[in-house]
Every structure is written in C-alpha cells, then in structure tokens.
Amino acid sequence: MVSFRARLLAFSLAILPFAQLADLRAETLPGTEPLTLEGDLAAKMVEGIHTYLKRESDNSIEHRNQYWNRDPSSHEKYIQSVEPNRKRLSKILGVVDQRKPVSMELVATTAMPALVGRGTGYEVYTVRWPVLDGVDGEGLLLVPNGEPLADVVALPDCDWTPEMLVGLSEGVPEEAQFARRLAENGCRVVVPALIDRNDTHSGNPKVRMTNQPHREFLYRPAYEMGRHIIGYEVQKILAAVDWFEGEGQEEKPVGAIGYGEGGLLALYAAALDPRIDAAAVSGYFGPREDVWKEPIYRNVWSLLQEFGDAEIASLIVPRTLLVEACDHPQVEGPPPPREGRSGAAPGVLRTPRYEDVQREISRAQDLVKGLDPPAKIRLTGTGKGSPGSEELLRVFLESMGGGQLQESGDPPDFLVRNDERPERRLKRLFDQILEHTQRLMRESEFVRRDFWSKADDSNLESWAESSKWYRDYLSNEVIGPLPPPSLPPRPRTRLVYDEPKFEGYEVLLDVFPDVVAYGILLVPKGIGEEEKRPVVVCQHGLEGRPQDVANPQEDNRYYHQFACKLAQRGFVTYAPQNPYIGGDSFRVLQRLANPLKKSLFSFIVRQHEQTLEWLAGLPFVDPERIAFYGLSYGGKTAMRVPALLEQYCLSICSADYNEWIWKNVSFRHPFSYLFTGEYEMPEFDLGNTFNYAELSWLICPRPFMVERGHFDGVSEDEWVAYEYARTLRRYDLLGIGDRTRIEVFTGPHTIHGVGTFEFLHEQLGWDGG
C-alpha cells in the first residue's frame, strides 16, 4: 500500500516547478507551499475581511450609478425614472404595510383636557392618529387661529419630546423651537413623539432587562421581520400627511422639518412621498459611508449599495430640500452597562465636518444636473450652533408660499401641566411597535407559506428545479452575494499533528485580496493507492477555533475532538476557521457588511466554496462525498452554507436547529437574542422568507440531520421538534424520509457523536475499513 504522503508527493511533482519542490519541507503537505505566517491567524482573517469591507464602503459611491436611470429631460420623466429606486428604499426601510384610514383624535380625559397650551396666534392640543394595526402616532397639534398657510410635520430629535420642541417644557433653547415658530407664522403643525435613546423599557422584567436604547430594542425584532424603527416612524409621518390630504379643505402645501433623528426621518419621508412639497433637514445630512460606526438602529440593509444621503436627496427633487449644517446630537454610545442591564451594541454620533456636508450637498446637486427648472437643493448654516435658524425657517416658509418670517414670540402658556404624560406616551408607543413585531412573528409562518407557494414538490426532480429560485433569493436578498473568489487558492500548509492514526496540517488559502480561508486538515494514515475517502468538514461555534475540534491533545468540553474521532474512523476531516471570533471585532464586520447588502455569511460562503474546490482536488478525496457537521454557530453555518453550496453532499446541524424566527424576535422567551449582546444575529426580512425548516428544504434532497441535547439552552425541545417536523414532512412526502434524522440525547450544548457518526457512515458509504 502506498502512503498518502507518497501519493501527494507524486501529485506535487505534476503541479509544482522543480525549484519550488526543492524548498518543500517534511512538515508541508506535498503539493502546497510552506505556511510560514505566524501569530493569531483567526484574528488576521477578521482584520483582512474588515480591510476588504472598509475598502468597499469607501468605494460604494462610484458603484451606485448602476442602480439609477435618471431622466432629466423633464420633471415628470425624472420622477418616473427614479420611482424604482423609491420603491427599493421603501422596502429596505420596512415601509411596506398598508396604513389605516386616518383621523386626528384629540386626547383628553375628565381630568386632562386636550387643549394644553396657547401661544402667539395658535393653540396646542394633544393628539393621536392611527397608523398601522395596533400602532398609533401621538404628539402635539399646533393650530393657528386663522386659515393655515401650510401643513407641516415637525420632528424633534428623538431625545426631545414634542413639548420641548413647542416650548411647553424645558430642554430645548427657544431659538431651536422651530415647531412653535412655524405655528407663529401660520402653519398647522403636527409634532410626533419619537422613540428615544433611553433604556428604561428595554427588556422584559420576567426575562431580562438590557441597556439597549429603546430604538435598538425595537430595531432588532423589526429587522428580522423586514421592518425598521425608521420605517415605523416614517409611517407615522406619512399617516399625518394622509390626514392633511383627507381633511376636505383647500389643498395646502405640505412640509417636513426635523432635527437629529427627526432630520433623518424628514429626509426619508420626503424621499418616499412626493406629497411632501418641501423638506428641511437639520443636524443629520452628510456622508454615510461610516454608518457602521453609528448606533445600530441606523443600520439599513443594502443602503450604501444604492443610496447615500445625496442619492436620497435626489429622490426629493424636483421638490425643495433644505439642509442645515449645525451641531448634531452627540451620542457617546448606548446607556452604560450596569448590574442587570447589558447587551447593547456600540455606536456613536458626531457632528461631521462642514466640508463633508458641503461635499455631500455638491454630490446631490451633481446627480440632478440638467433639470429645468433646476433642482432646489440648498445648504444653510455654518456647521455649528442650534437647529432652526432664521435663515432655514425663512427659506422653508418661502418654499411653501409663506410670507416674511415673523419675529419670535414668547413660548406658549401652559393651560394644564402633567409632567408624567410624555413618559406614559413613550411607553405606549414603545409597546405598540414591540407588539407589532410580535404579531408579525406569529403570522410569519403563513407569510412564508405564501412565499414558498411556487415550489413544486410533486417529485424530486421538480423540487430540485423549483428550489433554485429560492436558493438564489437566499443568496441575493438575505445572505448577500459576493463575487466568486478572485484569487487562486495558493494553498500553504504546515504539519501540526502527527498521531498514530492521522496527520494534521494547518492550511491557508487565498480567497480575495486581504481575505483568506484557514483551517486544519486531518488525513488518516494508510490511505491506499487510488483510494478516495469521504470528507467531513467539522465546524466550530462562536469564538471557536479549528484547534477546538481537531486538537488530539486537548478535549474541548463542547466539541470532544469530533474531527479527530472521525479521522480515527478513517474519514478525512477539515476544520475551517470561521470569522465569528473576537467579540465586537467580528460583529463590526456585520455592521460594515449590511449597508453593502452583505453579511458575515457572504464571506463564509465564499471561503467554504474555495475550500471545497481545494479539497475536491486532493488525490485521496472523493469530491462527491464531502459532508458538513457544525455545532452552535457552526450549526447556524450548517443551515446556510450547504443550503447554498450544493457541493456539500449532506449537512448535520448540532446544537442550533431552532424555530429561528422566534429566537430572534420573541419578547417572551429567555433564550431570545432580543436580550443578548449578539446584536449581529438579525438578518433582514428572514422571518418572511426562511426559517430553519425552509433552509433545510434547500438542502433537500441531500441527507440532513439534527443533533439536540435536552439541556441545551439555545432553545426548547418543543421548538426544535415543531420546526423539525416540517423538515421531516418535506423529506417524507418526497419519498426520501430515510435521508433525514434527529437525535435527541440527555445532555447539554455539545457534540454527542453517536447517532450523527452512524449517519455519516451510513450516508457516506464508509464502514471504516
């Protein structure tokens, strides 16, 4: 019998030049270059992906034009030409639900009248208006004494209450109270209350409280369900516009003006709704390529692929857009962690340089050159100071047909005071959005059923063919595609283990510039000449390393050397390093990737693709029998990578298979990611497209198995059983029920390696002989 080393040396003679062969050392796998890179290769991998993504973010501006087809030949044709972009922006912001018919309700009780203040030429009322099922807008309505000259939605920064912006309570300088200034000048003004950045209600007292800002706590479940905290509040603005339009009075100009988070909302609302005639954005506008540094509740899937602030401004054209450069809200991070409260994502807000705001405005103006009459995009302010300057308000009023800006009057007089009203209102609004996400979660299985209605399960061939569309959708719309690997693998190896039954090699492969794939290959000794063995790719979990599964000298309590044990049984095994390691270092990758319509798994898929190509070319590997087996985050990988890469002939998901949508969205269960620091887990709109059963359907008809410990805290047995029943049903109805299995054992979050090993032997046709 010829040893595998001798066969590999012969293989290397065929592919390597003589000079390179002369440098081969005994510890290098023949057919590869020596691996000489030292240090923490996992950390270097994460750094390389960060470099790649940062470069892509910086270059995103020049790639956006491919998504636009602006026609400046007339205003009408221009509006038509950008309508597809408007629809895509609406989708990624989660503005997808039909709004309810709207009426403006005065909010009063026997002890608390709706009329709460009176100022110079106007009155202030507390109001509520329906938006979505179970979701209302609430705030203040300022009604001028005479006929309104315009209708305006005035949006405070989210840490300001409507009462502050109107002057009914302290907290905002008088010169920044632009809502009352507009009312003094004859506008009817709606001031919505926004979800703030405090963490008072972020959590469930029966489960766990967190230090997540309220906006983050609502962002997480909304994102999984294809919604967004931005989208919910834009819907409230547009519902107010619905009310303006439906009043039955003479049509008035409509404006939206906001500061800070309110400026963001005014910009997006005007971009989405042409009924808004003029928008004034203060304390927000600027370059958005570093959105990954901002609070996570500003993370928008695929934003930078098509939109920066300049591109969004171009959706407002030919209407008026005014941008005020002033001091932005300063946010140093989420509320500080403390006993009983943790888990928030990092993120800061800073005032951009004035030159950067100017440059983004110039970009917006350049995008709409050629329009006649010209686009009305104007920059005011100096980059410092408070919002709502005299210049901004004057031009804003002029754009809606108003007269000369009047001198500021005194703040309105209180007619009744209730300091608890804003906090109670905030809690209502918070609870309403949270409950809306829970309703979406409960309905999601029916939405997914409709989504999957095009799949044909009449036979195996039709199933495989109709599944292709869903596989492409998962890749393109959920995971986010990267181009195929742009570099040859150029394998580098070094011997790290020499055991009685196998040898182990560290392996480094190129994928993209700065992006590598790394892992450990275990090759059984005694492989015969011309013999080709099956391979099991053994994937570690969160913060894991290949050594955790493939080190024969150390038994990790989660993995129990399962790569080594399989190698001892005669399987070739490969333990890849996945990039989910290093805490925030890898979670930042998700923040960088998402606005580019990418995710961590965009890279993982391509790393595995490159690895599979290399493994399949080894002379002792059977390319038709390469299996995947992963634990925990590796189990998450087992659901996604084999679903996309059909080169994997089977997949085993250990300690992860779940009712995954509940796990990301549920407010009631202690193992929900809603309460943890794993802020990278939500995947945009996954809840309406793919749960774990649907992902397993993309693995079907290839064999698939679940390994589950009764005491594994990632989920409940009932959740796993409920979801797996949908997997089993699919296989059974296709006549291949023998290709799927679940093993539930009495144990914790760990590799059990009993039924799964039997499954590998059975499905891979390897008896160990």
ChimeraX attribute file (.defattr): number of C-alpha atoms within 10 A of each C-alpha:
attribute: neighborCount
match mode: 1-to-1
recipient: residues
	/A:1	8
	/A:2	11
	/A:3	13
	/A:4	21
	/A:5	17
	/A:6	12
	/A:7	18
	/A:8	18
	/A:9	16
	/A:10	14
	/A:11	15
	/A:12	18
	/A:13	15
	/A:14	11
	/A:15	11
	/A:16	15
	/A:17	10
	/A:18	11
	/A:19	8
	/A:20	14
	/A:21	17
	/A:22	9
	/A:23	11
	/A:24	16
	/A:25	13
	/A:26	11
	/A:27	16
	/A:28	20
	/A:29	26
	/A:30	25
	/A:31	23
	/A:32	22
	/A:33	21
	/A:34	22
	/A:35	19
	/A:36	10
	/A:37	10
	/A:38	7
	/A:39	8
	/A:40	8
	/A:41	17
	/A:42	23
	/A:43	15
	/A:44	16
	/A:45	21
	/A:46	24
	/A:47	18
	/A:48	17
	/A:49	23
	/A:50	21
	/A:51	16
	/A:52	18
	/A:53	20
	/A:54	18
	/A:55	11
	/A:56	18
	/A:57	21
	/A:58	13
	/A:59	13
	/A:60	19
	/A:61	20
	/A:62	9
	/A:63	12
	/A:64	15
	/A:65	15
	/A:66	9
	/A:67	13
	/A:68	15
	/A:69	14
	/A:70	18
	/A:71	17
	/A:72	18
	/A:73	11
	/A:74	14
	/A:75	18
	/A:76	11
	/A:77	12
	/A:78	20
	/A:79	20
	/A:80	14
	/A:81	16
	/A:82	19
	/A:83	16
	/A:84	14
	/A:85	21
	/A:86	19
	/A:87	14
	/A:88	16
	/A:89	23
	/A:90	19
	/A:91	18
	/A:92	20
	/A:93	23
	/A:94	24
	/A:95	24
	/A:96	15
	/A:97	14
	/A:98	10
	/A:99	17
	/A:100	16
	/A:101	13
	/A:102	20
	/A:103	17
	/A:104	17
	/A:105	14
	/A:106	17
	/A:107	17
	/A:108	14
	/A:109	8
	/A:110	5
	/A:111	6
	/A:112	12
	/A:113	14
	/A:114	18
	/A:115	20
	/A:116	21
	/A:117	22
	/A:118	19
	/A:119	23
	/A:120	18
	/A:121	16
	/A:122	21
	/A:123	21
	/A:124	27
	/A:125	21
	/A:126	22
	/A:127	21
	/A:128	20
	/A:129	23
	/A:130	20
	/A:131	26
	/A:132	21
	/A:133	13
	/A:134	14
	/A:135	23
	/A:136	21
	/A:137	24
	/A:138	28
	/A:139	20
	/A:140	27
	/A:141	28
	/A:142	29
	/A:143	23
	/A:144	23
	/A:145	16
	/A:146	11
	/A:147	10
	/A:148	16
	/A:149	21
	/A:150	22
	/A:151	26
	/A:152	30
	/A:153	27
	/A:154	29
	/A:155	31
	/A:156	31
	/A:157	25
	/A:158	21
	/A:159	18
	/A:160	21
	/A:161	28
	/A:162	28
	/A:163	24
	/A:164	19
	/A:165	26
	/A:166	30
	/A:167	26
	/A:168	23
	/A:169	16
	/A:170	13
	/A:171	13
	/A:172	18
	/A:173	12
	/A:174	20
	/A:175	13
	/A:176	21
	/A:177	24
	/A:178	26
	/A:179	30
	/A:180	31
	/A:181	28
	/A:182	26
	/A:183	29
	/A:184	25
	/A:185	25
	/A:186	25
	/A:187	31
	/A:188	28
	/A:189	28
	/A:190	29
	/A:191	29
	/A:192	26
	/A:193	26
	/A:194	27
	/A:195	26
	/A:196	19
	/A:197	20
	/A:198	17
	/A:199	21
	/A:200	15
	/A:201	18
	/A:202	23
	/A:203	20
	/A:204	15
	/A:205	9
	/A:206	10
	/A:207	13
	/A:208	18
	/A:209	20
	/A:210	27
	/A:211	27
	/A:212	31
	/A:213	25
	/A:214	24
	/A:215	24
	/A:216	29
	/A:217	26
	/A:218	26
	/A:219	27
	/A:220	27
	/A:221	34
	/A:222	30
	/A:223	27
	/A:224	24
	/A:225	26
	/A:226	24
	/A:227	26
	/A:228	31
	/A:229	27
	/A:230	25
	/A:231	24
	/A:232	25
	/A:233	24
	/A:234	26
	/A:235	25
	/A:236	25
	/A:237	26
	/A:238	20
	/A:239	24
	/A:240	27
	/A:241	22
	/A:242	18
	/A:243	16
	/A:244	24
	/A:245	17
	/A:246	13
	/A:247	12
	/A:248	8
	/A:249	8
	/A:250	7
	/A:251	13
	/A:252	18
	/A:253	22
	/A:254	23
	/A:255	26
	/A:256	28
	/A:257	31
	/A:258	27
	/A:259	31
	/A:260	26
	/A:261	26
	/A:262	29
	/A:263	28
	/A:264	23
	/A:265	26
	/A:266	30
	/A:267	30
	/A:268	25
	/A:269	26
	/A:270	29
	/A:271	25
	/A:272	23
	/A:273	16
	/A:274	16
	/A:275	17
	/A:276	23
	/A:277	21
	/A:278	28
	/A:279	30
	/A:280	26
	/A:281	29
	/A:282	33
	/A:283	29
	/A:284	30
	/A:285	29
	/A:286	22
	/A:287	20
	/A:288	20
	/A:289	22
	/A:290	14
	/A:291	22
	/A:292	24
	/A:293	18
	/A:294	20
	/A:295	23
	/A:296	24
	/A:297	21
	/A:298	20
	/A:299	23
	/A:300	24
	/A:301	28
	/A:302	20
	/A:303	21
	/A:304	27
	/A:305	22
	/A:306	22
	/A:307	24
	/A:308	23
	/A:309	23
	/A:310	23
	/A:311	23
	/A:312	20
	/A:313	30
	/A:314	26
	/A:315	25
	/A:316	28
	/A:317	26
	/A:318	24
	/A:319	21
	/A:320	22
	/A:321	26
	/A:322	24
	/A:323	26
	/A:324	27
	/A:325	27
	/A:326	26
	/A:327	22
	/A:328	24
	/A:329	18
	/A:330	11
	/A:331	15
	/A:332	14
	/A:333	17
	/A:334	23
	/A:335	19
	/A:336	12
	/A:337	13
	/A:338	9
	/A:339	8
	/A:340	9
	/A:341	19
	/A:342	19
	/A:343	18
	/A:344	26
	/A:345	23
	/A:346	18
	/A:347	17
	/A:348	16
	/A:349	17
	/A:350	15
	/A:351	19
	/A:352	18
	/A:353	15
	/A:354	16
	/A:355	12
	/A:356	13
	/A:357	22
	/A:358	19
	/A:359	15
	/A:360	20
	/A:361	23
	/A:362	15
	/A:363	19
	/A:364	22
	/A:365	21
	/A:366	13
	/A:367	18
	/A:368	24
	/A:369	11
	/A:370	14
	/A:371	16
	/A:372	12
	/A:373	9
	/A:374	14
	/A:375	22
	/A:376	16
	/A:377	21
	/A:378	16
	/A:379	19
	/A:380	16
	/A:381	20
	/A:382	12
	/A:383	19
	/A:384	15
	/A:385	14
	/A:386	21
	/A:387	25
	/A:388	26
	/A:389	18
	/A:390	18
	/A:391	13
	/A:392	23
	/A:393	20
	/A:394	18
	/A:395	20
	/A:396	23
	/A:397	23
	/A:398	14
	/A:399	20
	/A:400	20
	/A:401	13
	/A:402	17
	/A:403	14
	/A:404	11
	/A:405	18
	/A:406	13
	/A:407	10
	/A:408	17
	/A:409	13
	/A:410	13
	/A:411	18
	/A:412	20
	/A:413	15
	/A:414	15
	/A:415	13
	/A:416	13
	/A:417	12
	/A:418	8
	/A:419	9
	/A:420	8
	/A:421	9
	/A:422	16
	/A:423	11
	/A:424	11
	/A:425	17
	/A:426	19
	/A:427	14
	/A:428	15
	/A:429	20
	/A:430	21
	/A:431	16
	/A:432	17
	/A:433	24
	/A:434	21
	/A:435	16
	/A:436	18
	/A:437	26
	/A:438	20
	/A:439	13
	/A:440	20
	/A:441	23
	/A:442	16
	/A:443	13
	/A:444	21
	/A:445	17
	/A:446	12
	/A:447	15
	/A:448	17
	/A:449	14
	/A:450	12
	/A:451	14
	/A:452	16
	/A:453	8
	/A:454	12
	/A:455	16
	/A:456	15
	/A:457	17
	/A:458	10
	/A:459	11
	/A:460	16
	/A:461	13
	/A:462	12
	/A:463	18
	/A:464	18
	/A:465	12
	/A:466	15
	/A:467	21
	/A:468	14
	/A:469	13
	/A:470	22
	/A:471	18
	/A:472	14
	/A:473	14
	/A:474	21
	/A:475	21
	/A:476	15
	/A:477	18
	/A:478	21
	/A:479	25
	/A:480	21
	/A:481	20
	/A:482	16
	/A:483	9
	/A:484	13
	/A:485	17
	/A:486	11
	/A:487	14
	/A:488	12
	/A:489	19
	/A:490	14
	/A:491	19
	/A:492	22
	/A:493	27
	/A:494	22
	/A:495	20
	/A:496	16
	/A:497	19
	/A:498	15
	/A:499	15
	/A:500	9
	/A:501	15
	/A:502	21
	/A:503	19
	/A:504	26
	/A:505	22
	/A:506	23
	/A:507	25
	/A:508	27
	/A:509	22
	/A:510	21
	/A:511	23
	/A:512	21
	/A:513	13
	/A:514	16
	/A:515	23
	/A:516	24
	/A:517	27
	/A:518	27
	/A:519	26
	/A:520	29
	/A:521	30
	/A:522	32
	/A:523	27
	/A:524	24
	/A:525	19
	/A:526	14
	/A:527	19
	/A:528	14
	/A:529	14
	/A:530	13
	/A:531	11
	/A:532	16
	/A:533	26
	/A:534	21
	/A:535	31
	/A:536	27
	/A:537	24
	/A:538	30
	/A:539	33
	/A:540	28
	/A:541	26
	/A:542	16
	/A:543	15
	/A:544	20
	/A:545	23
	/A:546	23
	/A:547	21
	/A:548	22
	/A:549	29
	/A:550	33
	/A:551	20
	/A:552	19
	/A:553	11
	/A:554	12
	/A:555	15
	/A:556	15
	/A:557	12
	/A:558	19
	/A:559	23
	/A:560	20
	/A:561	23
	/A:562	26
	/A:563	30
	/A:564	29
	/A:565	17
	/A:566	23
	/A:567	26
	/A:568	20
	/A:569	18
	/A:570	24
	/A:571	26
	/A:572	28
	/A:573	29
	/A:574	30
	/A:575	29
	/A:576	28
	/A:577	28
	/A:578	29
	/A:579	28
	/A:580	26
	/A:581	19
	/A:582	14
	/A:583	12
	/A:584	16
	/A:585	15
	/A:586	22
	/A:587	21
	/A:588	19
	/A:589	25
	/A:590	25
	/A:591	26
	/A:592	27
	/A:593	28
	/A:594	24
	/A:595	26
	/A:596	24
	/A:597	23
	/A:598	26
	/A:599	23
	/A:600	23
	/A:601	24
	/A:602	21
	/A:603	26
	/A:604	20
	/A:605	22
	/A:606	23
	/A:607	26
	/A:608	23
	/A:609	22
	/A:610	22
	/A:611	24
	/A:612	17
	/A:613	13
	/A:614	16
	/A:615	19
	/A:616	17
	/A:617	11
	/A:618	14
	/A:619	18
	/A:620	22
	/A:621	20
	/A:622	17
	/A:623	22
	/A:624	14
	/A:625	20
	/A:626	24
	/A:627	25
	/A:628	27
	/A:629	28
	/A:630	27
	/A:631	26
	/A:632	22
	/A:633	21
	/A:634	27
	/A:635	25
	/A:636	23
	/A:637	26
	/A:638	32
	/A:639	28
	/A:640	23
	/A:641	27
	/A:642	26
	/A:643	25
	/A:644	21
	/A:645	17
	/A:646	14
	/A:647	19
	/A:648	26
	/A:649	22
	/A:650	28
	/A:651	31
	/A:652	29
	/A:653	28
	/A:654	30
	/A:655	29
	/A:656	28
	/A:657	29
	/A:658	26
	/A:659	20
	/A:660	23
	/A:661	24
	/A:662	25
	/A:663	22
	/A:664	25
	/A:665	28
	/A:666	21
	/A:667	23
	/A:668	16
	/A:669	18
	/A:670	18
	/A:671	18
	/A:672	19
	/A:673	24
	/A:674	32
	/A:675	29
	/A:676	19
	/A:677	17
	/A:678	15
	/A:679	23
	/A:680	20
	/A:681	16
	/A:682	22
	/A:683	20
	/A:684	27
	/A:685	21
	/A:686	21
	/A:687	28
	/A:688	22
	/A:689	24
	/A:690	24
	/A:691	21
	/A:692	21
	/A:693	23
	/A:694	21
	/A:695	22
	/A:696	30
	/A:697	24
	/A:698	24
	/A:699	27
	/A:700	26
	/A:701	22
	/A:702	20
	/A:703	24
	/A:704	30
	/A:705	26
	/A:706	24
	/A:707	27
	/A:708	30
	/A:709	22
	/A:710	15
	/A:711	15
	/A:712	17
	/A:713	14
	/A:714	20
	/A:715	24
	/A:716	17
	/A:717	16
	/A:718	11
	/A:719	15
	/A:720	20
	/A:721	17
	/A:722	13
	/A:723	18
	/A:724	23
	/A:725	13
	/A:726	16
	/A:727	23
	/A:728	23
	/A:729	14
	/A:730	21
	/A:731	24
	/A:732	14
	/A:733	13
	/A:734	17
	/A:735	13
	/A:736	17
	/A:737	16
	/A:738	12
	/A:739	19
	/A:740	25
	/A:741	18
	/A:742	20
	/A:743	15
	/A:744	15
	/A:745	15
	/A:746	10
	/A:747	13
	/A:748	16
	/A:749	21
	/A:750	20
	/A:751	24
	/A:752	23
	/A:753	18
	/A:754	11
	/A:755	17
	/A:756	21
	/A:757	15
	/A:758	13
	/A:759	20
	/A:760	25
	/A:761	17
	/A:762	12
	/A:763	19
	/A:764	21
	/A:765	12
	/A:766	16
	/A:767	12
	/A:768	12
	/A:769	5
